[in-house]
Amino acid sequence: MSGTFDPSLLLAFVAGVAVLSVAQRTARRSSGPLFADRFPIYHRTQLDGRTVGGAAIFGVGWALAGICPGPALASLAFGVRAALLFVPAMAAGMLAFAMWEAATRKRTLEESRRSSPERRQNAADHSLAQVSDGGVGS
């Protein structure tokens, strides 16, 4: 880390927190959301490896590229060279993740289908072994 201190990112963070604070205060006082029937309920409240890993990859990508994904999309309209390289790379990363996620989900589903009959058979074999050994618990 070198150079002079640039508070612009800190100011953006503070401004974002201020906007969120006002929005949350307004939402808590209202009877319901403006454009939906009810507020969403999030069942996952704990951080997991996927969340932490995704945040780390996002941060590293932002730091290496020096450009945020949102403004990168807007920068395409102005032909900013960094955005012309970054946005296709970001899209490729999103596509690669979607393909990896689908393959992982498919593999997990296939493994669970294969293991279910095996588990039932193993449980049945275990029960038979206990009966032939003189009963359960002996």
C-alpha positions in Angstrom: 0.0 0.0 0.0 1.4 3.3 -1.0 0.4 6.7 -2.2 -1.8 9.3 -0.5 -5.0 8.5 1.3 -8.1 8.7 -1.0 -11.2 8.8 1.1 -13.6 8.4 -1.9 -14.3 4.7 -1.2 -14.8 5.4 2.5 -17.2 8.2 1.6 -19.1 5.9 -0.8 -19.4 3.3 2.0 -20.7 5.9 4.5 -23.2 7.2 2.0 -24.4 3.7 1.4 -24.8 3.0 5.1 -26.8 6.2 5.5 -29.1 5.4 2.6 -29.7 1.9 4.0 -30.4 3.3 7.5 -33.1 5.6 6.1 -34.6 2.8 4.0 -34.7 0.4 6.9 -36.2 2.9 9.2 -38.9 3.7 6.6 -39.6 0.0 6.0 -39.9 -0.8 9.7 -42.5 2.0 10.1 -44.6 0.9 7.1 -47.4 -1.6 7.1 -45.9 -3.5 4.1 -43.7 -3.1 1.0 -44.8 -0.9 -1.8 -44.4 -3.3 -4.6 -45.0 -6.7 -3.0 -47.5 -8.5 -0.8 -45.1 -8.9 2.1 -41.5 -8.5 3.1 -39.3 -11.4 2.2 -38.3 -13.9 4.9 -34.8 -15.1 4.8 -34.3 -18.6 6.3 -30.5 -18.6 6.0 -29.1 -16.4 8.7 -25.7 -18.0 9.2 -22.6 -17.3 7.0 -21.5 -20.4 5.2 -18.4 -21.3 3.1 -20.2 -20.3 -0.2 -21.0 -16.9 1.0 -17.6 -16.2 2.4 -15.8 -17.7 -0.6 -18.0 -15.7 -3.0 -17.4 -12.5 -1.2 -13.7 -13.2 -1.2 -13.7 -13.9 -5.0 -15.8 -10.8 -5.6 -13.4 -8.6 -3.6 -10.3 -10.0 -5.2 -11.8 -9.5 -8.6 -12.8 -6.0 -7.8 -9.3 -5.2 -6.4 -7.4 -6.8 -9.3 -9.6 -5.2 -12.0 -9.9 -1.9 -10.2 -13.5 -1.6 -11.3 -16.8 -2.5 -9.6 -19.2 -4.8 -11.6 -22.1 -2.3 -11.5 -20.3 0.7 -12.9 -18.4 -1.6 -15.3 -21.7 -2.3 -17.0 -22.5 1.4 -17.2 -18.9 2.1 -18.5 -19.6 -0.1 -21.5 -21.8 2.7 -22.9 -18.8 5.0 -22.8 -16.4 2.5 -24.3 -14.1 2.4 -21.3 -11.3 0.0 -22.2 -11.2 -1.6 -18.7 -14.9 -2.3 -18.9 -14.5 -3.8 -22.4 -12.2 -6.4 -20.9 -13.7 -6.8 -17.5 -17.4 -7.3 -18.4 -16.8 -10.3 -20.7 -14.4 -11.8 -18.1 -17.1 -11.3 -15.5 -19.7 -12.9 -17.7 -17.4 -15.8 -18.4 -16.9 -16.2 -14.6 -20.6 -16.2 -14.0 -21.2 -18.7 -16.7 -18.4 -21.0 -15.4 -20.0 -20.8 -11.9 -23.5 -21.6 -13.2 -22.1 -24.6 -15.1 -20.1 -25.8 -12.0 -23.1 -25.3 -9.8 -25.4 -27.3 -12.2 -22.8 -30.1 -12.5 -22.4 -30.2 -8.7 -26.1 -30.3 -8.1 -26.6 -33.1 -10.7 -23.7 -35.1 -9.2 -25.1 -34.7 -5.7 -28.6 -35.8 -6.9 -27.2 -38.8 -8.6 -25.2 -39.8 -5.6 -28.2 -39.5 -3.3 -30.3 -41.6 -5.6 -27.6 -44.3 -5.8 -26.9 -44.3 -2.1 -30.5 -44.4 -0.9 -31.1 -48.1 -1.9 -27.6 -49.0 -0.6 -28.4 -47.4 2.8 -31.6 -49.3 3.0 -29.9 -52.5 2.1 -27.1 -51.9 4.6 -29.7 -51.2 7.3 -31.5 -54.4 6.4 -28.3 -56.4 6.5 -27.4 -54.9 9.8 -30.8 -55.9 11.3 -30.5 -59.4 10.0 -27.0 -59.8 11.4 -28.3 -58.7 14.8 -31.1 -61.2 14.7 -28.9 -64.0 13.7 -26.4 -63.1 16.4 -29.0 -63.6 19.1 -31.0 -60.5 19.0 -30.7 -56.8 19.2 -28.4 -55.4 21.8 -26.5 -58.6 22.5 
